[in-house]
Amino acid sequence: MKRFSAQYVITGNQPPLKRAVITTDDDGRIISIEDTEGNLREQHSTEFYNGIIIPGFVNCHCHLELSHMKGIVPEGTGLGGFIEHIRSSREKNNDEIISAVFASDSYMHSSGIVLCADICNTTDTFAIKKESRIKYINLLEVFGIDPAKAGKRMNEIMTVAEKAKSMGLPYSLVPHSAYSMSLTLLRLLKKESHHNKVTSIHFMETEEEMMFLKEHTGPLQASYERSGLIPPVLETSTDHASVILNEITPSGNLILVHNTLADREIINAVNVRNNLFWCICPGSNIYIENKVPPIDLLIEENCDIVMGTDSLASNSTLKIRFPPLIFSLRKIVTSLWEPTALHPTRN
């Protein structure tokens, strides 16, 4: 057995403990946490750290398979420009992709991440995840605004799902976003994801997607046009709330990712859904548009807040970094580590 202590120990489900003692077995599994009430006595085999011991981090939104794109996409492109760069630059030599994924997985573990909800469009990351010390929730992502190709898109992601299943990797089928999904595709996906334990969706990230959904105008529309992706029939939802409440499986937990433009009206509208989590990725939001989500408002509305890094295509690091905002330490750590935070029975 081993014993550890520090000036403060944060467990995630109670206020920080002063000079508590953590006892583990030889494999590092926690056996007990003793609250000394600050009166730590010198004891054999107790390692003391002049700092804070905290639980491992949960990265609630990542695109590990884009790790090879670090530094390729310029900052400040806006969403439309960012998507175009992803489309044109993500295809690389497979060895280069795998090498970057391996490095990112190792880096996340060394920086304290123990659980990661990772977006997958391909099977590129699966072999590394199978051997990783990080536990991954694989969110197999579907997108496509052409309703005529909805069946094809579903078949493609089901092939990815079969590979995950054969390797024993946990997975869910999830939508990319309101602006990248035809209603036909959303409804096909809803049928296939009715047993999801975890679902995620990119949500209210930029003004560009708002303009596209409401009027089919703006930079995102122009980006689709330049890429030849506008179908003869364009049938996307006109608003975000209806997608969350009507077009996504009600099963399990739902992670709303980014939330940069979330306001009180939309928060109140979608918060009627059970098991809803608001994931902020400030590093990515700053990288793409130099904006951050309304943290004060999310806290004020008692939203369950979690954190993600997004990918190295839109961030300089996959390390969980506390943003210099008005979080209390207990609030943010509890949101990150609460044992039920990614569990389907949480109410």
PAGUSE-137147 format. One record per residue (C-alpha): residue in one letter; x negated, z, y negated. Coordinates in Angstrom, 3 decimals. Each point is the difference from the previous one (the first is absolute). Last residue first. Example, Ala and Ser with C-alpha at 12.3 -4.5 7.8 and 13.67 -1.06 7.14 Angstrom:
+---------+----------+----------+----------+
: residuo :       px :       pz :       py :
+---------+----------+----------+----------+
:       S :  -13.670 :    7.140 :    1.060 :
:       A :    1.370 :    0.660 :    3.440 :
+---------+----------+----------+----------+
***
This chain:
+---------+----------+----------+----------+
: residuo :       px :       pz :       py :
+---------+----------+----------+----------+
:       N :   31.068 :  -13.072 :  -12.687 :
:       R :   -3.058 :   -0.747 :    2.158 :
:       T :    0.896 :   -1.250 :    3.470 :
:       P :   -1.985 :   -3.255 :   -0.187 :
:       H :   -3.373 :    1.639 :   -0.685 :
:       L :   -2.331 :   -1.370 :   -2.666 :
:       A :    0.084 :    2.982 :   -2.355 :
:       T :    0.930 :    2.423 :    2.762 :
:       P :   -3.455 :    1.599 :    0.205 :
:       E :   -0.175 :    0.345 :   -3.793 :
:       W :   -3.444 :   -1.429 :   -0.762 :
:       L :    0.245 :   -2.346 :   -2.918 :
:       S :    3.041 :    1.470 :   -1.720 :
:       T :   -1.330 :    3.518 :    0.472 :
:       V :   -3.344 :   -1.069 :   -1.453 :
:       I :    1.688 :   -1.518 :   -3.054 :
:       K :    2.234 :    2.940 :   -0.784 :
:       R :   -2.622 :    2.670 :    0.721 :
:       L :   -2.532 :   -1.564 :   -2.318 :
:       S :    2.481 :   -0.201 :   -2.864 :
:       F :    0.287 :   -3.578 :   -1.063 :
:       I :   -0.230 :   -0.738 :   -3.721 :
:       L :   -2.078 :   -3.176 :    0.130 :
:       P :   -3.692 :   -0.672 :    0.498 :
:       P :    0.651 :   -1.799 :    3.292 :
:       F :   -1.081 :    1.819 :    3.174 :
:       R :   -2.212 :   -2.313 :    2.007 :
:       I :    0.658 :   -0.938 :    3.621 :
:       K :   -2.978 :   -2.163 :    0.980 :
:       L :    0.651 :   -3.630 :    0.864 :
:       T :   -2.126 :   -1.140 :   -2.936 :
:       S :   -0.278 :   -2.632 :   -2.744 :
:       N :    3.649 :   -0.933 :    0.123 :
:       S :    2.058 :   -3.183 :    0.027 :
:       A :   -1.626 :   -2.129 :    2.711 :
:       L :   -1.365 :    3.232 :    1.454 :
:       S :    3.540 :    0.686 :    1.129 :
:       D :    2.725 :    2.440 :   -1.074 :
:       T :   -1.359 :    3.524 :   -0.537 :
:       G :    3.026 :    2.094 :    0.820 :
:       M :    1.611 :    3.211 :   -1.164 :
:       V :    3.150 :    1.994 :    0.742 :
:       I :    2.712 :    1.309 :   -2.296 :
:       D :    3.289 :    1.510 :    1.182 :
:       C :    2.205 :   -0.452 :   -3.045 :
:       N :    1.219 :    3.104 :   -1.787 :
:       E :    1.383 :   -1.967 :   -2.967 :
:       E :   -2.444 :    1.713 :   -2.368 :
:       I :   -2.868 :   -0.795 :    2.354 :
:       L :    0.896 :   -3.701 :    0.034 :
:       L :    0.444 :    0.077 :   -3.778 :
:       D :   -3.401 :    1.547 :   -0.641 :
:       I :   -1.663 :   -2.489 :    2.351 :
:       P :    1.383 :   -3.062 :   -1.754 :
:       P :   -2.084 :   -2.601 :    1.887 :
:       V :   -3.333 :   -1.245 :   -1.388 :
:       K :   -0.896 :   -3.146 :   -1.937 :
:       N :   -3.171 :   -2.060 :   -0.438 :
:       E :    1.634 :   -3.069 :    1.569 :
:       I :   -1.823 :   -0.807 :    3.256 :
:       Y :   -2.837 :    2.556 :    0.068 :
:       I :    2.022 :    2.738 :   -1.721 :
:       N :    2.790 :   -0.359 :    2.538 :
:       S :   -2.503 :   -0.027 :    2.872 :
:       G :   -1.728 :    3.203 :   -1.069 :
:       P :    3.370 :    1.609 :   -0.717 :
:       C :    1.358 :   -0.460 :    3.532 :
:       I :    3.115 :    2.192 :   -0.078 :
:       C :    2.259 :    0.394 :    3.009 :
:       W :    3.522 :    1.265 :   -0.558 :
:       F :    1.496 :    1.369 :    3.223 :
:       L :    3.604 :   -0.194 :    1.198 :
:       N :    1.237 :    1.882 :    3.061 :
:       N :    3.701 :   -0.280 :   -0.827 :
:       R :    1.327 :   -2.683 :   -2.312 :
:       V :    1.885 :    1.378 :   -3.006 :
:       N :   -3.308 :   -0.236 :   -1.842 :
:       V :    0.613 :   -3.719 :   -0.452 :
:       A :    2.305 :    0.122 :   -3.029 :
:       N :   -1.516 :    3.100 :   -1.573 :
:       I :   -3.459 :   -1.550 :   -0.017 :
:       I :    1.375 :   -3.325 :   -1.251 :
:       E :    1.691 :    1.639 :   -2.985 :
:       R :   -2.866 :    2.361 :   -0.790 :
:       D :   -2.519 :   -2.810 :   -0.241 :
:       A :   -2.347 :   -1.592 :    2.529 :
:       L :   -2.255 :   -2.587 :   -1.595 :
:       T :   -3.252 :    0.933 :    1.744 :
:       N :    1.750 :    0.956 :    3.230 :
:       H :   -3.139 :   -0.872 :    2.066 :
:       V :    1.281 :    0.246 :    3.605 :
:       L :    3.402 :    1.300 :    1.051 :
:       I :   -0.496 :    1.693 :    3.378 :
:       L :    3.095 :    0.243 :    2.205 :
:       N :    0.249 :    2.559 :    2.778 :
:       G :    2.070 :   -0.458 :    3.144 :
:       S :    2.935 :   -2.341 :    0.505 :
:       P :    2.067 :   -1.225 :   -2.948 :
:       T :   -1.270 :   -3.540 :    0.705 :
:       I :   -0.444 :   -2.016 :   -3.163 :
:       E :    2.519 :   -2.406 :   -1.574 :
:       N :    2.704 :    2.267 :   -1.408 :
:       L :   -1.451 :    3.029 :   -1.780 :
:       I :   -3.550 :   -1.132 :   -0.662 :
:       V :    0.873 :   -3.649 :   -0.647 :
:       S :    2.989 :    0.954 :   -2.152 :
:       A :   -2.214 :    2.236 :   -2.127 :
:       H :   -2.589 :   -2.701 :   -0.677 :
:       D :    2.167 :   -2.545 :   -1.769 :
:       T :    0.955 :   -3.692 :    0.117 :
:       S :   -0.642 :   -0.451 :    3.711 :
:       T :   -1.672 :   -3.237 :    0.998 :
:       E :    1.805 :   -3.174 :    0.981 :
:       L :   -1.976 :   -3.029 :   -1.163 :
:       V :    1.321 :   -3.185 :    1.638 :
:       P :   -2.221 :   -3.090 :   -0.238 :
:       P :   -3.002 :    2.328 :    0.568 :
:       I :   -2.535 :    1.070 :   -2.649 :
:       L :   -3.331 :    0.356 :    1.814 :
:       G :   -1.952 :   -2.937 :   -1.407 :
:       S :   -2.905 :    2.214 :   -1.075 :
:       R :    0.396 :   -0.945 :   -3.650 :
:       E :    3.737 :    0.700 :    0.253 :
:       Y :   -0.524 :    3.436 :    1.554 :
:       S :   -2.439 :    0.874 :   -2.772 :
:       A :    2.446 :   -1.212 :   -2.643 :
:       Q :    2.724 :    2.225 :    1.453 :
:       L :   -2.445 :    2.909 :   -0.090 :
:       P :   -0.978 :   -0.792 :   -3.592 :
:       G :    3.577 :    0.013 :   -1.309 :
:       T :    3.348 :   -1.358 :    1.141 :
:       H :    2.325 :    0.363 :    2.976 :
:       E :    2.490 :    1.860 :   -2.242 :
:       K :    0.492 :    3.533 :    1.320 :
:       L :   -2.317 :    0.004 :    2.998 :
:       F :   -2.808 :   -1.948 :   -1.661 :
:       M :    0.123 :    1.936 :   -3.245 :
:       M :   -0.186 :    3.329 :    1.848 :
:       E :   -2.851 :   -1.344 :    2.148 :
:       E :   -2.025 :   -0.848 :   -3.080 :
:       E :    0.651 :    3.377 :   -1.594 :
:       T :   -2.232 :    1.544 :    2.640 :
:       E :   -0.044 :    2.289 :    3.044 :
:       M :    3.680 :    0.748 :    0.418 :
:       F :   -0.359 :    0.650 :    3.746 :
:       H :   -2.368 :   -1.208 :    2.711 :
:       I :    1.900 :    0.965 :    3.163 :
:       S :   -0.643 :    2.513 :    2.768 :
:       T :    1.686 :    0.987 :    3.241 :
:       V :   -0.837 :    2.907 :    2.306 :
:       K :    1.723 :    1.135 :    3.208 :
:       N :    1.598 :   -3.388 :    0.442 :
:       H :    2.779 :   -0.260 :    2.612 :
:       H :    2.209 :   -2.399 :   -2.002 :
:       S :   -2.957 :   -2.277 :   -0.698 :
:       E :    1.083 :   -3.196 :    1.783 :
:       K :    3.473 :   -0.125 :   -1.549 :
:       K :   -1.362 :    0.766 :   -3.472 :
:       L :   -2.567 :   -2.778 :    0.385 :
:       L :    2.679 :   -2.641 :    0.531 :
:       R :    1.800 :    1.332 :   -3.061 :
:       L :   -3.088 :   -0.072 :   -2.213 :
:       L :   -0.829 :   -3.515 :    1.190 :
:       T :    3.429 :   -1.328 :   -0.954 :
:       L :   -0.147 :    1.842 :   -3.328 :
:       S :   -3.199 :   -1.879 :   -0.757 :
:       M :   -3.037 :    2.247 :   -0.321 :
:       S :   -2.920 :   -0.110 :   -2.423 :
:       Y :    1.641 :    1.524 :   -3.090 :
:       A :    1.596 :    2.942 :    1.802 :
:       S :   -3.300 :    0.940 :    1.584 :
:       H :   -2.151 :   -0.271 :    3.133 :
:       P :    2.643 :    0.870 :    2.568 :
:       V :   -0.884 :    2.226 :    2.984 :
:       L :   -0.256 :   -0.188 :    3.797 :
:       S :   -1.328 :    3.316 :    1.309 :
:       Y :   -3.060 :    0.759 :    2.104 :
:       P :   -1.716 :    2.465 :    2.314 :
:       L :   -2.992 :   -1.528 :    1.826 :
:       G :    0.074 :   -0.027 :    3.813 :
:       M :   -2.063 :   -3.171 :    0.267 :
:       S :    2.821 :   -2.024 :    1.587 :
:       K :    2.391 :    1.279 :   -2.667 :
:       A :   -2.289 :   -1.067 :   -2.840 :
:       K :   -0.358 :   -3.455 :    1.556 :
:       E :    3.759 :   -0.332 :    0.448 :
:       A :    0.508 :    1.026 :   -3.625 :
:       V :   -2.322 :   -2.766 :   -1.254 :
:       T :    2.037 :   -2.526 :    1.985 :
:       M :    3.159 :    1.570 :   -1.444 :
:       I :   -1.456 :   -0.628 :   -3.457 :
:       E :   -0.202 :   -3.741 :    0.594 :
:       N :    3.435 :   -0.217 :    1.601 :
:       M :    1.522 :    1.760 :   -2.987 :
:       R :   -1.623 :   -2.425 :   -2.422 :
:       K :    1.242 :   -2.964 :    2.030 :
:       G :    3.550 :    1.350 :   -0.050 :
:       A :   -0.138 :    0.423 :   -3.771 :
:       K :   -1.272 :   -3.542 :   -0.606 :
:       A :    3.292 :   -1.451 :   -1.257 :
:       P :    0.457 :    3.079 :   -2.208 :
:       D :   -3.138 :   -0.915 :   -1.980 :
:       I :   -1.164 :    3.134 :   -1.830 :
:       G :   -2.469 :    1.193 :    2.640 :
:       F :   -1.439 :    3.386 :    0.916 :
:       V :   -0.405 :    2.240 :    3.049 :
:       E :   -2.408 :    2.926 :    0.328 :
:       L :   -1.025 :    1.778 :    3.162 :
:       L :   -0.420 :    3.616 :   -1.115 :
:       N :   -2.588 :    1.512 :    2.325 :
:       I :   -0.053 :    3.796 :   -0.143 :
:       Y :   -3.654 :    0.787 :    0.510 :
:       K :   -1.716 :    3.145 :    1.257 :
:       I :   -3.595 :    0.095 :   -1.221 :
:       R :   -2.772 :    0.642 :    2.539 :
:       S :    0.095 :   -3.726 :    0.725 :
:       E :   -0.299 :   -1.573 :    3.456 :
:       K :    3.385 :   -1.759 :    0.123 :
:       K :   -0.141 :   -0.480 :   -3.755 :
:       I :   -3.081 :   -2.182 :    0.386 :
:       A :    1.704 :   -2.232 :    2.552 :
:       F :    3.166 :   -0.252 :   -2.100 :
:       T :   -1.425 :   -0.956 :   -3.387 :
:       D :    0.225 :   -3.810 :    0.252 :
:       T :    3.450 :   -0.022 :    1.641 :
:       T :    1.597 :   -1.681 :   -3.018 :
:       N :    2.332 :    0.815 :   -2.903 :
:       C :   -0.657 :    3.724 :    0.307 :
:       I :    0.696 :    2.691 :   -2.609 :
:       D :   -1.643 :    3.327 :    0.780 :
:       A :    1.514 :    3.473 :   -0.115 :
:       C :   -3.175 :    2.051 :    0.381 :
:       L :   -0.694 :    3.413 :    1.523 :
:       V :   -3.262 :    1.989 :    0.074 :
:       I :   -1.510 :   -0.864 :   -3.388 :
:       G :   -2.861 :    2.342 :   -0.917 :
:       S :   -2.523 :   -2.236 :   -1.751 :
:       S :   -1.944 :   -0.575 :    3.233 :
:       H :    3.161 :   -1.230 :    1.683 :
:       M :    0.752 :   -2.440 :   -2.798 :
:       Y :   -3.579 :   -1.305 :    0.053 :
:       S :    0.029 :   -0.594 :    3.746 :
:       D :    3.258 :   -1.955 :   -0.205 :
:       S :   -1.305 :   -1.967 :   -2.970 :
:       A :   -3.241 :   -0.944 :    1.771 :
:       F :    1.853 :   -1.086 :    3.139 :
:       V :    2.450 :   -2.081 :   -2.039 :
:       A :   -2.861 :   -1.692 :   -1.886 :
:       S :   -1.775 :   -0.909 :    3.251 :
:       I :    3.247 :   -1.280 :    1.511 :
:       I :    0.683 :   -2.275 :   -2.981 :
:       E :   -3.553 :   -1.392 :   -0.074 :
:       D :    0.081 :   -0.646 :    3.748 :
:       N :    3.305 :   -1.841 :   -0.398 :
:       N :   -1.436 :   -2.394 :   -2.596 :
:       K :    2.236 :    0.133 :   -3.033 :
:       E :    3.588 :   -0.751 :   -0.990 :
:       R :    0.994 :    2.439 :   -2.765 :
:       S :   -1.103 :   -2.181 :   -2.912 :
:       S :    2.723 :   -2.479 :   -0.958 :
:       R :    3.050 :    2.075 :    0.875 :
:       I :   -1.488 :    3.215 :   -1.360 :
:       H :   -1.027 :   -1.704 :   -3.254 :
:       E :    3.526 :   -1.365 :   -0.427 :
:       I :    1.474 :    3.447 :    0.612 :
:       F :   -2.221 :    1.535 :   -2.697 :
:       G :    0.931 :   -2.677 :   -2.510 :
:       G :    3.686 :    0.643 :    0.490 :
:       L :   -0.427 :    3.775 :   -0.092 :
:       G :   -2.000 :    0.160 :   -3.197 :
:       T :   -3.572 :   -1.301 :   -0.192 :
:       G :   -1.442 :    3.155 :   -1.579 :
:       E :   -2.991 :    0.411 :    2.307 :
:       P :   -1.558 :   -3.001 :    1.690 :
:       V :    0.636 :   -0.479 :    3.739 :
:       I :   -3.201 :   -0.316 :    2.032 :
:       G :   -1.394 :    3.488 :   -0.654 :
:       K :    0.948 :    1.336 :    3.435 :
:       M :    1.636 :   -2.767 :    2.011 :
:       H :   -1.528 :    0.894 :    3.389 :
:       S :    2.167 :    3.123 :    0.115 :
:       L :    3.185 :   -2.094 :    0.091 :
:       E :    0.796 :    0.989 :    3.616 :
:       L :    0.121 :    3.660 :   -1.029 :
:       H :    3.048 :   -0.522 :   -2.194 :
:       C :    0.760 :    3.618 :   -0.965 :
:       H :    2.930 :    2.197 :   -0.935 :
:       C :    0.631 :    3.612 :    0.981 :
:       N :   -3.633 :    1.054 :    0.209 :
:       V :    0.372 :    3.502 :    1.423 :
:       F :   -2.804 :    2.392 :   -0.822 :
:       G :   -1.490 :    2.650 :    2.275 :
:       P :    0.924 :    3.554 :   -0.880 :
:       I :   -1.820 :    1.839 :   -2.809 :
:       I :   -2.965 :    2.336 :   -0.190 :
:       I :   -0.960 :    0.860 :   -3.575 :
:       G :   -3.396 :    0.914 :   -1.436 :
:       N :   -2.873 :    2.395 :    0.538 :
:       Y :   -0.006 :   -0.565 :    3.745 :
:       F :   -0.344 :    2.819 :    2.544 :
:       E :   -0.905 :   -0.608 :    3.643 :
:       T :    1.045 :    2.903 :    2.236 :
:       S :   -2.156 :    0.428 :    3.105 :
:       H :   -0.333 :    3.803 :   -0.297 :
:       Q :    2.212 :    1.691 :   -2.581 :
:       E :   -0.406 :    0.939 :   -3.623 :
:       R :    3.295 :    1.340 :   -1.255 :
:       L :    2.350 :   -2.126 :   -2.061 :
:       N :    2.337 :    1.997 :   -2.197 :
:       G :    1.787 :   -2.853 :   -1.776 :
:       E :    3.385 :    0.714 :    1.534 :
:       T :   -1.720 :   -0.344 :    3.412 :
:       D :    2.579 :   -2.530 :    1.173 :
:       E :   -1.148 :   -0.995 :    3.478 :
:       I :    0.519 :   -3.598 :    1.081 :
:       S :    0.133 :   -0.549 :    3.762 :
:       I :   -0.915 :   -2.306 :    2.860 :
:       I :   -0.907 :   -3.127 :   -1.947 :
:       R :   -1.363 :   -2.778 :    2.222 :
:       G :   -3.635 :   -0.743 :   -0.831 :
:       D :   -1.145 :   -0.903 :    3.517 :
:       D :   -1.773 :    3.367 :    0.467 :
:       D :    3.212 :    1.863 :   -0.777 :
:       T :    0.885 :    0.776 :   -3.588 :
:       T :    0.412 :    3.151 :   -2.092 :
:       I :    0.818 :   -0.297 :   -3.681 :
:       V :   -0.662 :    3.041 :   -2.170 :
:       A :    1.734 :    0.489 :   -3.350 :
:       R :   -2.117 :    0.505 :   -3.117 :
:       K :    2.996 :   -0.255 :   -2.351 :
:       L :    2.972 :   -1.779 :    1.534 :
:       P :    1.586 :   -2.866 :   -1.912 :
:       P :    3.818 :    0.242 :   -0.186 :
:       Q :    1.868 :   -0.995 :    3.167 :
:       N :    0.674 :   -3.093 :    2.096 :
:       G :   -3.036 :   -2.163 :   -0.765 :
:       T :   -2.612 :    2.309 :    1.505 :
:       I :   -2.223 :    0.324 :   -3.051 :
:       V :   -2.955 :    2.328 :    0.479 :
:       Y :   -1.667 :    1.432 :   -3.086 :
:       Q :   -3.438 :    1.529 :   -0.642 :
:       A :   -1.004 :   -1.258 :    3.408 :
:       S :    0.103 :    1.035 :    3.658 :
:       F :   -0.888 :   -1.421 :    3.386 :
:       R :   -0.152 :    1.411 :    3.535 :
:       K :   -1.087 :   -1.725 :    3.196 :
:       M :    0.979 :    0.532 :    3.616 :
+---------+----------+----------+----------+
***
